[in-house]
Amino acid sequence: MHHTSLEQIQITANSRIEGRLNAYFVFAALVLVLVAPSRLAYVCALACFVALGIDATGHDYLQVVRLPVYFLLPSLVLIALFTSGPTAVSMGPLSISWTGIDRSITTGLRSFGSMTILGYLVVTTTVPQLFVALRSLRCPQFVIEISLLTYRVIQILLDELRRLELAARGRLGFRTRRSTFRTAKLLGFSVFLKSMSRAETLNDAMLARNYNGEMPMAQTTSRGYGYAAAVLTLIAIAGWVV
C-alpha cells in the first residue's frame, strides 16, 4: 500500500457533489440518520455514501473509514453483553440477551451510517471548503475555529496512522496473529504521540504565518444538486415511508 496523505486524497477526489453544497449535503444526511426511526434509513445512508466515497476516491475511502471501525466493534460487543433481557446465548458466566442483540444492531447500523457519511466528508472536502460552508451558515467564529482545528487534527491522526501502518507492514508486523496484536498495541501508542507532535508543529506553523483566528475565504462553485437531492430523498423515504 503506498502512502497518500489526506490532502492529496482531497485534492484528487472526483466527487459528484462539490463546493459548499457538499458540506450542506453531509450535514443534512447526518441529521436524517440521527432522527430517522427506521434501520432501513441507516442501511440506505451507509450504502449511498460508501458508493459515493468509492466513486470519488476509490480504495482510499475504505482506508479512511477503517480506523473508526476498530473502535466501534468492541463497543457493540459490550452493548450486546451488558444489556439485560431474555437470554439468547449463554457462554459460561457471560450471556447475550435478545434485547442486547437488537440494541447492538440498531446502534451499529446508525453508527456505521454516520461514520460513512463523515468519512465521505473527510475525503472529499478540504478545510477551506468546509470553512466557507460554516461561514455561510452564520456559525459563530469561535465554533468555526474549534471545528476546523479539530477537523485538521483528525486528518493528522489518520495520516500518521497510515504512515506508521506502512512502516509496520514493511517490518512484517502483521505476519502472525500474535505479532498483529502486539503491533496494533504499539501503533495505538505511537500514533497518539506522533499526532500530538504534529499538532504542535501545525500550531507553530500557523503562528509563524501571523494567524489571528481569521481563516482565508475560498471561492468555490457548487454542483451535483441532483445527486444530493436523490440521496437525501432515498434516506428520507427509507426512514419514514417504507
Summary of the structure (lengths in Angstrom):
residues: 242
radius of gyration: 20.2
end to end distance: 41.3
largest distance: 62.1
contacts: 714
relative contact order: 0.18
helix: 75%
strand: 5%
